[in-house]
Amino acid sequence: MNHEDIIKQITAQKKNTNLRFRIKTKAEAFTQNLFYTLFDRDTPVEDNLDRLAADFKELGDLVCWEPGKSCSEIWEEYCSRLPHLLQKINLDAIAIANNDPAANSVEEVYLSYPGFFAIAVYRLSHELYKMNLPLVPRLMTECAHKLTGTDINPGAQIGDSFFIDHATGVVIGETTIIKNNVKIYQGVTLGALYVERELRNKKRHPTIEDNVTIYANATILGGETVIGANSIIGGNAWLTRTVPANSFVTHDPVIKIKNLQK
């Protein structure tokens, strides 16, 4: 195959989809700039909001979005929600600082905790998800996923004072509902029992009630599965059915220890 034919075939294949990879890089830059605007003391809020408005319009154009409102109207509505979002994100940081004995300050949580970063980006993307902005909210959370190993779908509904410790390997599906003061640890999966396209508009992921703690590598599956309030789910537990309030669920592995010198 000569060079000209290679070019023609690649060009033809690219026409099968409407991919513009700069959407991905623009979304990542938008996310980072938004984070600096809200949390960095040295970043001027007014100037950065103007830059973000321009970035938002460009993203809207790139994803071929045709909303009922103009991008500027939607951006103004989103901006009006930012103070409330900031309050919720601050509650998450305080929850982490209050619950993790390794945390020395709230500032340390903001600067170094991957779980906090993933939660903050989720909250910022969730508001755009509710406005039906396509693709961009998912790209925002994928930015956090790439940096932290924590995969939170922007469609999940998460209450106040959420704490993810260590964060790596956490998966929270699109229709998950997490209420207030919930703590989860690394490797936790809140997922679907099975994956089929026909389930797209159905609740596929579990509900976690208030004050639940879920320890490392626990897996909780299914849209009808509810973890009752004040429950503790031990590490490595596998649950596909509802757990009543005030439960303590444990998984008991068989561990054998042999003396190699005998």
C-alpha positions in Angstrom: 0.0 0.0 0.0 1.5 3.3 -1.0 1.6 6.4 1.2 -1.3 8.1 -0.7 -3.6 5.1 -0.2 -2.7 5.0 3.5 -3.7 8.7 3.9 -7.0 8.1 2.0 -8.0 5.1 4.1 -7.2 6.8 7.4 -9.1 9.9 6.4 -12.1 7.9 5.3 -12.1 6.0 8.6 -12.0 9.3 10.6 -15.2 10.4 8.9 -17.1 7.6 10.5 -17.1 9.5 13.8 -17.3 13.1 14.9 -14.2 13.1 17.1 -12.3 16.2 18.0 -9.7 15.3 20.6 -9.1 18.9 21.5 -12.5 18.7 23.4 -10.7 16.4 25.8 -7.7 18.7 26.3 -10.0 21.8 26.5 -12.2 20.1 29.2 -9.1 19.2 31.2 -7.8 22.7 31.0 -11.3 24.1 31.9 -11.4 21.8 35.0 -8.0 22.8 36.2 -8.7 26.5 35.7 -12.1 26.2 37.5 -10.3 24.5 40.4 -7.7 27.3 40.7 -10.5 29.9 40.5 -12.3 28.4 43.4 -9.5 27.3 45.7 -6.2 29.1 44.9 -5.9 32.3 47.0 -3.6 33.9 44.5 -5.9 33.4 41.5 -8.1 36.5 40.7 -11.7 35.3 40.7 -13.1 38.0 38.4 -10.5 37.6 35.7 -10.6 33.9 35.7 -14.4 33.7 35.6 -14.2 35.7 32.3 -11.7 33.2 30.9 -13.8 30.3 32.0 -16.8 31.8 30.3 -14.9 31.9 27.0 -13.6 28.4 27.5 -17.2 27.2 28.3 -18.5 28.7 25.1 -15.8 27.0 23.1 -16.5 23.7 24.7 -20.2 24.1 23.9 -19.4 24.8 20.3 -17.1 21.9 20.0 -19.6 19.3 21.3 -22.3 20.7 18.9 -24.6 21.5 21.7 -27.9 23.1 20.9 -29.5 24.0 24.2 -32.7 25.9 24.7 -30.6 28.7 26.3 -27.5 30.3 25.0 -24.1 29.3 26.4 -23.8 32.7 28.2 -27.1 32.2 29.9 -26.2 28.7 31.1 -22.8 29.8 32.2 -24.3 32.6 34.3 -26.7 30.1 35.9 -23.7 27.7 36.6 -21.7 30.6 38.1 -24.7 31.4 40.4 -24.4 27.9 41.8 -20.7 28.0 42.4 -20.9 29.6 45.9 -23.2 26.8 47.1 -21.0 24.2 45.4 -18.0 25.7 47.2 -19.8 25.3 50.5 -20.5 21.6 49.8 -16.9 21.0 48.8 -15.7 22.7 51.9 -17.8 20.3 54.0 -16.1 17.4 52.2 -12.7 18.7 53.1 -13.7 19.2 56.7 -15.1 15.7 56.8 -11.8 14.2 55.6 -9.8 16.3 58.0 -12.0 15.3 60.9 -12.1 11.6 60.1 -8.6 10.9 59.0 -6.0 10.8 61.8 -3.2 11.3 59.2 -4.6 14.7 58.1 -2.8 17.6 59.7 -5.0 20.4 58.4 -7.7 21.2 56.0 -5.1 22.8 53.7 -3.3 19.5 53.5 -6.6 17.8 52.4 -7.1 20.4 49.6 -3.5 20.1 48.3 -2.7 16.5 48.6 -5.7 14.2 49.0 -6.8 12.5 45.8 -10.2 11.6 47.3 -10.9 15.2 47.9 -9.9 16.2 44.4 -12.1 13.5 42.8 -15.1 14.6 44.9 -14.6 18.3 44.2 -14.3 17.7 40.4 -17.4 15.4 40.6 -19.4 18.1 42.3 -18.4 20.7 39.7 -19.2 18.4 36.9 -22.5 17.2 38.4 -24.1 20.6 38.0 -23.3 20.6 34.3 -24.6 17.1 34.0 -27.9 18.3 35.4 -28.0 21.0 32.7 -27.7 18.2 30.1 -24.4 19.5 28.7 -23.1 16.4 26.7 -19.7 14.9 27.2 -18.0 17.7 29.1 -19.0 16.6 32.6 -17.8 13.1 31.8 -14.5 14.5 30.5 -14.1 16.5 33.7 -14.5 13.4 36.0 -12.2 11.5 33.7 -9.6 14.1 34.3 -9.9 13.3 38.0 -10.0 9.6 37.3 -6.7 9.8 35.3 -5.0 11.8 38.1 -6.4 9.9 41.1 -7.6 6.4 40.1 -11.1 7.4 41.3 -13.9 6.9 38.9 -17.1 8.9 39.9 -19.7 9.2 37.2 -21.0 12.8 37.1 -24.6 11.5 37.2 -24.2 10.0 40.7 -26.1 11.8 43.5 -23.9 12.4 46.5 -24.9 14.1 49.7 -22.9 16.3 52.1 -19.7 15.6 53.9 -18.5 12.7 51.7 -15.1 11.1 52.5 -13.1 8.9 50.3 -9.9 7.7 52.0 -6.8 6.8 49.8 -9.2 6.9 46.8 -7.3 4.6 44.4 -9.6 2.1 42.6 -12.9 3.5 43.7 -15.8 3.2 41.2 -19.1 5.0 41.7 -21.7 4.4 38.9 -24.0 6.8 37.2 -27.2 6.1 39.1 -25.6 5.6 42.5 -27.3 7.6 45.4 -25.0 8.4 48.4 -26.6 10.3 51.2 -24.9 12.3 54.0 -21.8 11.6 56.1 -20.7 8.5 54.1 -17.1 7.2 54.3 -15.6 4.8 51.8 -12.1 3.4 51.4 -9.9 2.4 48.5 -11.0 -0.2 46.0 -14.8 0.1 46.7 -17.1 -0.5 43.8 -20.7 0.8 43.7 -21.8 -0.8 40.5 -24.4 -2.5 38.4 -25.3 -6.2 38.6 -24.8 -6.5 34.9 -24.2 -4.2 31.9 -26.8 -4.0 29.1 -27.7 -1.1 26.9 -31.4 -1.6 27.6 -30.7 -0.5 31.3 -29.6 3.0 30.2 -32.4 4.9 31.8 -33.0 2.7 34.8 -31.4 2.7 38.2 -28.6 0.3 38.0 -26.4 1.2 41.0 -27.0 1.0 44.8 -28.2 3.5 47.3 -26.1 4.3 50.4 -28.0 5.8 53.3 -26.7 8.3 55.9 -23.6 7.6 58.1 -22.5 4.4 56.3 -18.8 3.3 56.3 -17.6 1.0 53.5 -14.2 -0.5 54.0 -11.5 -1.3 51.4 -12.4 -3.5 48.3 -16.0 -4.0 49.2 -18.3 -4.4 46.2 -22.0 -3.4 46.3 -24.0 -4.0 43.2 -27.6 -3.4 41.9 -30.1 -0.6 41.6 -32.4 -2.1 44.2 -29.6 -2.7 46.7 -29.8 -0.3 49.7 -27.3 -0.1 52.5 -29.2 1.1 55.5 -28.2 4.1 57.6 -25.4 3.8 60.2 -24.2 0.5 58.8 -20.6 -0.7 58.5 -19.6 -2.8 55.5 -16.3 -4.6 56.1 -13.5 -5.0 53.6 -13.8 -7.4 50.7 -17.6 -7.9 51.2 -19.7 -8.7 48.1 -23.3 -7.5 48.4 -26.1 -7.7 45.9 -29.0 -7.3 48.3 -30.3 -4.8 50.8 -28.8 -4.4 54.2 -31.0 -3.0 57.0 -30.0 0.0 59.0 -27.4 -0.4 61.8 -25.9 -3.5 60.3 -22.3 -4.7 60.5 -21.4 -6.8 57.5 -18.2 -8.8 57.4 -16.4 -11.1 55.0 -14.4 -13.9 56.7 -11.7 -15.3 54.5 -9.9 -18.5 55.3 -6.3 -17.7 56.2 -3.7 -20.5 56.6 -0.2 -19.8 58.1 2.5 -22.4 57.8 5.9 -22.4 59.4 8.4 -22.7 56.6 11.1 -24.0 58.9 9.3 -27.2 59.8 
